[in-house]
Amino acid sequence: MCNFKYLIANLLCLILWAFSSCSSAPTTSGHAVFPLRIEAMKSFNLAFRAGENTDSLFAIDGWERADAGRLVTKKFPVPTFLTPPTISISLALQSAGDPWDKSGAVVLLPEKWSSNIARDSTASPGILEDTATGFTPALEILRFITPFGVGHFSTSERSDEYRPVYIPAWEEDITWQNDISHLWSAMRDSITIGVYIDTWSKEGFELDLAIEFKENAMQIPAATQYAHRSLLNTTKFHPNQNSFDGFSKAPLMIEFELPAFARNATLNYIATGHGGHSTGDEFVRCEHIISLDDDTVAQFTPWRDDCASFRRFNPSSGVWTERTYWRGDSIDERIASSDYSRSGWCPGSDVPAMELQLGDLEAGPHQFTIDLPSAQPYTDAEMNFWNIAAYLTWQLPEEL
């Protein structure tokens, strides 16, 4: 019976491959394995062009532009599998002329996501799920921060002058990858992919984006299957939204209800702090306190102090000097803006989700509380805000 099921699974994959643009790969371990690949973007230019990329404008490539082109969305079919596949996302990026570090994300969007936000009359629309309307926030599958000018500025005369002696050459692009196999339950039949970069330049960035599905052999016992629930996303994806600084006013309450018992639940939590100048939330440590049903489950400070390791991706980063001491002498040492530590990110880094293990959760109502006691309000000078995404995953019971 197991071999028969496996034969059917391979046959289905072969049919899907034959009638789609997906590509196949060599067999492994004596079994036919067909990785199916969604080539979502190839040399795609994402840029801010007010007046050209108006809301709900479709280009000839099938992508819908919003917020003057800073968010693009498109629907894709998803292959069918009898067992959960291995799923990976890959994004390659280079600057097309934008010299700055910018927050970016790849998300899965629910049906009617944009129209539901447009109808939301709350002060912070589109951030939390709304059981009354069935609205769910964007499900984030990759958070990244663009480097300073990788590619476009990698061969400029100015950047060569600023290149440290320990870097033989600037990189031409940067690639991030993420395993998202645990989100298979969010990808049945079709998905709407959203790609966002907080760019304000008309040149923007060039992107290659792909999602690959690799069939797994039938297993006895069966492979673990997961359910998911998107709970929160504060990133400003939609023109009706604002950069979220609500954490500076009060803790954020997330109420949700589980229809059934959830085994081995995990809170997947992505957080980056933003706000320019040395006293903004980008450069100031800020503690996060997460509680579930009034019990603290995590208390930590998102912080990256390894940003200098990304220097080769940041040719257009500003450079200054700082006074230091070496062998008894006082010297001026060069330091780039991209070298400084930041609130959970570096220019050129991705931001993997923190996985907070919650154990088993009973069916019924629950509440998360996210408290950032030292978060700062948004001002015209510092523009403080936190981009936080959170989703819940848990194991489904094994089939008998």
C-alpha positions as CSV (number, residue, x, y, z in Angstrom):
1,M,0.0,0.0,0.0
2,C,2.8,2.4,0.9
3,N,4.5,1.8,-2.5
4,F,1.2,2.4,-4.3
5,K,0.7,5.7,-2.5
6,Y,4.2,6.7,-3.4
7,L,3.7,5.8,-7.0
8,I,0.5,8.0,-7.1
9,A,2.4,10.9,-5.5
10,N,5.1,10.7,-8.1
11,L,2.6,10.5,-10.9
12,L,0.8,13.6,-9.6
13,C,4.0,15.5,-9.4
14,L,5.0,14.5,-12.9
15,I,1.6,15.7,-14.3
16,L,2.0,19.0,-12.4
17,W,5.5,19.4,-13.8
18,A,4.4,18.7,-17.4
19,F,1.7,21.4,-17.3
20,S,3.5,24.1,-15.5
21,S,6.7,26.2,-15.8
22,C,8.2,24.4,-12.8
23,S,11.5,22.5,-13.4
24,S,12.6,19.0,-12.4
25,A,15.8,17.8,-10.8
26,P,17.8,14.5,-10.9
27,T,16.6,11.5,-8.9
28,T,18.1,10.8,-5.5
29,S,18.5,7.7,-3.5
30,G,16.9,5.6,-6.2
31,H,13.6,7.4,-6.0
32,A,12.2,9.9,-8.4
33,V,12.1,13.2,-6.7
34,F,10.7,16.3,-8.5
35,P,11.5,19.6,-6.9
36,L,8.9,22.1,-8.2
37,R,10.0,25.7,-8.4
38,I,8.0,28.9,-8.5
39,E,10.2,31.5,-10.3
40,A,8.3,34.4,-8.9
41,M,10.8,37.2,-9.9
42,K,13.7,37.4,-12.4
43,S,15.6,40.7,-12.6
44,F,12.5,42.4,-11.2
45,N,12.7,46.1,-10.5
46,L,11.0,47.2,-7.3
47,A,11.1,51.0,-6.9
48,F,9.2,54.0,-5.7
49,R,7.6,55.8,-8.6
50,A,4.8,58.1,-7.5
51,G,2.5,58.8,-10.4
52,E,3.7,55.7,-12.4
53,N,2.9,52.8,-10.0
54,T,-0.4,53.9,-8.6
55,D,-2.5,51.7,-6.2
56,S,-4.0,48.6,-7.9
57,L,-2.0,49.1,-11.1
58,F,-1.1,45.9,-12.9
59,A,2.0,45.9,-15.0
60,I,2.5,43.6,-18.0
61,D,4.4,41.2,-15.7
62,G,1.2,40.4,-13.8
63,W,2.4,42.0,-10.5
64,E,0.0,44.5,-8.9
65,R,1.7,47.6,-7.5
66,A,0.7,49.5,-4.3
67,D,2.0,52.4,-2.3
68,A,3.7,53.8,-5.5
69,G,5.4,50.5,-6.1
70,R,6.9,49.7,-2.7
71,L,4.6,46.7,-2.3
72,V,4.0,44.3,-5.2
73,T,1.7,41.3,-5.1
74,K,0.9,38.4,-7.4
75,K,-1.0,35.1,-7.2
76,F,0.7,31.8,-8.0
77,P,-0.5,28.2,-8.2
78,V,1.0,25.7,-5.7
79,P,1.8,22.0,-6.6
80,T,-0.1,19.2,-4.8
81,F,1.6,16.7,-2.6
82,L,0.3,13.7,-0.6
83,T,2.8,14.3,2.1
84,P,4.2,17.6,3.4
85,P,7.1,18.8,1.1
86,T,10.3,20.5,2.0
87,I,9.8,24.2,1.1
88,S,12.6,26.8,0.7
89,I,12.5,30.5,-0.3
90,S,15.4,32.2,-2.0
91,L,15.8,35.9,-2.6
92,A,18.7,37.5,-4.5
93,L,19.0,41.3,-4.4
94,Q,21.2,44.1,-5.8
95,S,20.7,47.8,-5.9
96,A,19.5,49.4,-9.1
97,G,20.6,52.8,-7.8
98,D,19.2,53.0,-4.2
99,P,22.2,53.6,-1.9
100,W,20.4,53.1,1.4
101,D,19.7,50.2,3.8
102,K,15.9,49.5,3.8
103,S,13.6,47.1,5.6
104,G,12.1,44.4,3.3
105,A,9.8,41.4,3.6
106,V,8.3,38.6,1.6
107,V,4.8,37.8,2.8
108,L,1.8,35.6,2.1
109,L,-1.4,37.6,1.9
110,P,-4.9,36.3,2.5
111,E,-7.8,37.0,0.2
112,K,-9.2,40.5,0.2
113,W,-6.3,41.6,2.4
114,S,-6.0,45.1,0.8
115,S,-9.7,45.9,0.7
116,N,-10.1,44.8,4.4
117,I,-7.4,47.2,5.5
118,A,-9.0,50.0,3.5
119,R,-12.3,49.4,5.4
120,D,-10.5,49.1,8.8
121,S,-11.3,52.3,10.8
122,T,-8.9,51.6,13.7
123,A,-6.0,53.8,14.5
124,S,-3.6,51.0,13.4
125,P,-5.4,49.1,10.6
126,G,-4.3,45.7,9.4
127,I,-2.1,44.8,12.3
128,L,-4.1,42.2,14.2
129,E,-6.4,39.4,13.2
130,D,-10.1,40.3,13.3
131,T,-12.3,37.3,13.9
132,A,-15.4,39.4,13.2
133,T,-14.4,40.1,9.6
134,G,-12.1,37.1,9.1
135,F,-9.1,39.3,8.5
136,T,-5.7,37.9,9.1
137,P,-2.4,39.9,9.0
138,A,0.3,39.3,6.4
139,L,2.2,36.0,7.1
140,E,5.9,36.8,6.9
141,I,8.1,34.2,5.3
142,L,11.3,36.2,4.9
143,R,12.4,39.4,6.7
144,F,15.5,41.1,5.3
145,I,17.4,44.4,5.3
146,T,18.9,45.7,2.1
147,P,22.6,46.5,2.2
148,F,24.0,49.9,1.3
149,G,24.1,49.9,-2.5
150,V,25.3,46.3,-3.2
151,G,25.9,45.8,-6.9
152,H,25.1,49.2,-8.4
153,F,27.8,51.0,-6.3
154,S,30.2,48.0,-6.1
155,T,32.4,49.3,-9.0
156,S,32.1,53.1,-8.4
157,E,35.3,55.1,-7.9
158,R,34.1,56.4,-4.5
159,S,33.3,53.0,-3.1
160,D,36.7,51.7,-4.1
161,E,38.3,54.6,-2.1
162,Y,36.2,53.6,0.9
163,R,36.9,49.8,0.6
164,P,38.7,48.5,3.7
165,V,42.0,46.7,3.1
166,Y,40.6,43.4,4.4
167,I,38.0,43.3,1.7
168,P,39.4,42.2,-1.7
169,A,36.3,43.3,-3.6
170,W,32.7,44.4,-3.1
171,E,30.0,41.8,-3.6
172,E,27.8,42.1,-6.7
173,D,24.6,41.0,-5.0
174,I,23.3,39.3,-1.8
175,T,21.1,36.2,-1.4
176,W,19.0,35.1,1.6
177,Q,17.4,31.7,2.0
178,N,14.8,30.4,4.5
179,D,13.2,27.0,5.2
180,I,9.5,27.5,5.4
181,S,8.4,23.8,5.4
182,H,6.4,24.3,8.6
183,L,4.1,26.7,6.7
184,W,2.8,24.2,4.2
185,S,-0.7,24.6,5.6
186,A,-0.7,28.2,4.4
187,M,0.1,27.2,0.8
188,R,-2.6,24.9,-0.4
189,D,-3.8,25.3,-4.0
190,S,-2.5,28.9,-4.5
191,I,-0.7,31.7,-2.7
192,T,-0.6,35.4,-3.0
193,I,3.0,36.6,-2.6
194,G,3.7,40.1,-1.5
195,V,7.2,41.6,-1.7
196,Y,7.9,44.9,0.1
197,I,10.9,47.2,0.4
198,D,10.8,50.5,2.2
199,T,12.5,52.3,-0.7
200,W,11.8,55.9,-1.6
201,S,14.0,56.0,-4.7
202,K,12.8,55.8,-8.3
203,E,15.8,53.4,-9.1
204,G,15.0,50.9,-6.3
205,F,16.3,47.3,-6.3
206,E,16.6,44.3,-8.7
207,L,15.2,41.0,-7.3
208,D,15.3,37.3,-8.1
209,L,12.7,35.4,-6.0
210,A,12.0,31.7,-6.0
211,I,10.1,29.2,-3.9
212,E,11.1,25.6,-4.2
213,F,9.0,22.5,-3.2
214,K,10.7,19.2,-2.8
215,E,8.7,16.0,-2.4
216,N,9.5,13.9,0.6
217,A,9.3,10.1,0.4
218,M,6.3,8.5,2.1
219,Q,7.2,7.9,5.7
220,I,6.0,5.4,8.3
221,P,5.2,6.8,10.8
222,A,3.9,9.8,8.8
223,A,5.9,13.1,8.8
224,T,4.7,15.7,11.3
225,Q,2.2,18.1,9.9
226,Y,1.6,21.6,11.2
227,A,-1.2,24.1,11.4
228,H,-0.6,27.9,11.5
229,R,-2.2,31.1,12.5
230,S,-1.0,34.6,11.7
231,L,-1.4,36.8,14.7
232,L,0.4,40.1,14.1
233,N,2.3,42.2,11.6
234,T,3.1,45.9,12.3
235,T,5.0,46.6,9.1
236,K,3.6,49.4,7.0
237,F,2.7,47.4,3.8
238,H,-0.5,49.3,2.8
239,P,-0.9,53.0,1.9
240,N,-3.6,53.2,4.7
241,Q,-1.1,52.1,7.3
242,N,1.4,54.1,9.3
243,S,4.7,53.2,10.8
244,F,3.7,51.6,14.1
245,D,4.9,53.2,17.3
246,G,2.1,52.0,19.5
247,F,4.5,50.1,21.7
248,S,5.6,53.5,23.1
249,K,2.1,54.1,24.4
250,A,1.0,50.7,25.9
251,P,1.6,47.0,25.6
252,L,-0.1,45.4,22.6
253,M,-2.8,42.7,23.3
254,I,-3.4,39.9,20.8
255,E,-6.6,38.0,21.5
256,F,-7.2,34.7,19.6
257,E,-9.2,31.5,19.9
258,L,-8.1,28.0,19.2
259,P,-10.8,25.8,17.8
260,A,-9.1,22.6,19.0
261,F,-6.2,21.4,21.2
262,A,-2.8,22.5,19.9
263,R,0.1,20.2,20.5
264,N,3.7,21.6,20.9
265,A,2.7,25.1,19.9
266,T,5.5,27.6,18.8
267,L,5.3,31.3,18.6
268,N,7.4,32.5,15.7
269,Y,8.5,36.1,16.4
270,I,10.3,38.5,14.1
271,A,11.3,42.0,15.4
272,T,13.4,44.8,14.1
273,G,13.6,48.4,15.5
274,H,13.9,51.4,13.4
275,G,14.5,55.2,13.9
276,G,17.5,57.2,12.7
277,H,20.1,59.1,14.7
278,S,22.0,57.7,17.6
279,T,19.1,58.0,20.0
280,G,16.5,56.4,17.8
281,D,15.1,52.9,18.3
282,E,17.4,51.6,15.6
283,F,20.5,52.2,17.8
284,V,19.0,51.9,21.3
285,R,18.6,48.6,23.1
286,C,14.9,47.9,23.8
287,E,13.7,44.9,25.9
288,H,10.7,42.8,24.7
289,I,8.5,41.0,27.2
290,I,6.0,38.5,25.8
291,S,3.3,37.0,27.9
292,L,0.7,34.3,27.2
293,D,-2.4,34.3,29.3
294,D,-0.6,36.6,31.8
295,D,2.4,34.3,32.1
296,T,5.8,35.6,30.8
297,V,7.1,33.2,28.1
298,A,10.0,35.3,26.9
299,Q,12.1,38.4,27.9
300,F,14.9,39.5,25.6
301,T,16.5,42.4,23.7
302,P,16.8,42.1,19.9
303,W,20.3,43.2,19.1
304,R,22.9,42.5,16.4
305,D,26.6,43.4,17.2
306,D,28.1,41.5,14.3
307,C,27.2,44.1,11.6
308,A,30.9,44.7,10.6
309,S,30.9,41.1,9.1
310,F,28.5,42.4,6.4
311,R,30.9,45.2,5.3
312,R,31.6,43.6,1.8
313,F,27.9,44.0,0.9
314,N,27.8,47.8,1.8
315,P,29.8,49.8,-0.7
316,S,27.8,53.0,-0.4
317,S,27.8,53.1,3.4
318,G,28.9,56.3,4.9
319,V,32.4,56.2,6.5
320,W,33.7,58.1,9.5
321,T,36.7,57.9,11.8
322,E,36.7,57.1,15.5
323,R,39.6,57.6,17.9
324,T,41.2,54.5,19.3
325,Y,44.5,53.3,20.7
326,W,46.9,50.8,19.2
327,R,50.3,49.9,20.6
328,G,50.2,52.9,22.9
329,D,49.4,55.4,20.1
330,S,46.2,57.3,19.6
331,I,44.9,56.8,16.0
332,D,41.9,57.5,13.9
333,E,40.3,54.3,12.6
334,R,37.7,54.2,9.9
335,I,34.2,52.9,10.7
336,A,31.2,52.6,8.4
337,S,27.6,53.2,9.2
338,S,26.9,49.6,8.3
339,D,29.3,48.4,11.0
340,Y,27.3,49.8,13.9
341,S,25.1,47.5,16.1
342,R,21.4,47.7,15.7
343,S,18.0,46.6,17.1
344,G,17.8,43.0,15.7
345,W,19.3,43.6,12.3
346,C,22.3,44.6,10.2
347,P,22.4,46.2,6.7
348,G,22.5,43.1,4.5
349,S,21.2,40.6,7.1
350,D,18.0,38.6,7.1
351,V,16.1,38.3,10.3
352,P,15.1,34.7,11.2
353,A,12.1,34.2,13.3
354,M,12.7,33.5,17.0
355,E,11.0,30.2,17.9
356,L,9.4,30.4,21.4
357,Q,8.3,27.0,22.5
358,L,4.9,27.2,24.3
359,G,4.0,23.6,24.9
360,D,0.4,22.3,24.5
361,L,-2.4,24.9,24.4
362,E,-6.0,24.1,25.2
363,A,-8.9,24.9,22.9
364,G,-10.6,28.2,23.6
365,P,-9.6,31.9,24.0
366,H,-6.0,33.0,24.7
367,Q,-4.1,36.3,24.8
368,F,-0.6,37.3,24.0
369,T,0.8,40.5,25.4
370,I,3.8,42.2,23.8
371,D,5.4,44.9,25.9
372,L,8.4,47.1,24.9
373,P,8.7,49.4,27.9
374,S,11.4,51.6,26.5
375,A,10.0,51.9,22.9
376,Q,10.1,55.5,21.8
377,P,7.3,57.5,20.0
378,Y,7.5,58.4,16.4
379,T,8.9,62.0,15.8
380,D,9.7,63.9,12.6
381,A,13.4,63.8,13.7
382,E,13.8,60.2,14.7
383,M,10.8,58.3,13.1
384,N,10.8,55.5,15.6
385,F,8.8,52.3,14.9
386,W,9.0,48.6,15.4
387,N,8.3,46.1,12.6
388,I,7.1,43.0,14.4
389,A,5.5,39.9,12.9
390,A,4.2,36.9,14.9
391,Y,2.5,33.7,13.9
392,L,1.6,30.5,15.8
393,T,2.4,27.0,14.6
394,W,1.5,23.7,16.2
395,Q,1.5,20.0,15.4
396,L,-1.6,18.2,14.1
397,P,-2.5,14.8,15.4
398,E,-1.0,11.9,13.5
399,E,-3.5,10.1,11.2
400,L,-4.3,6.6,12.2
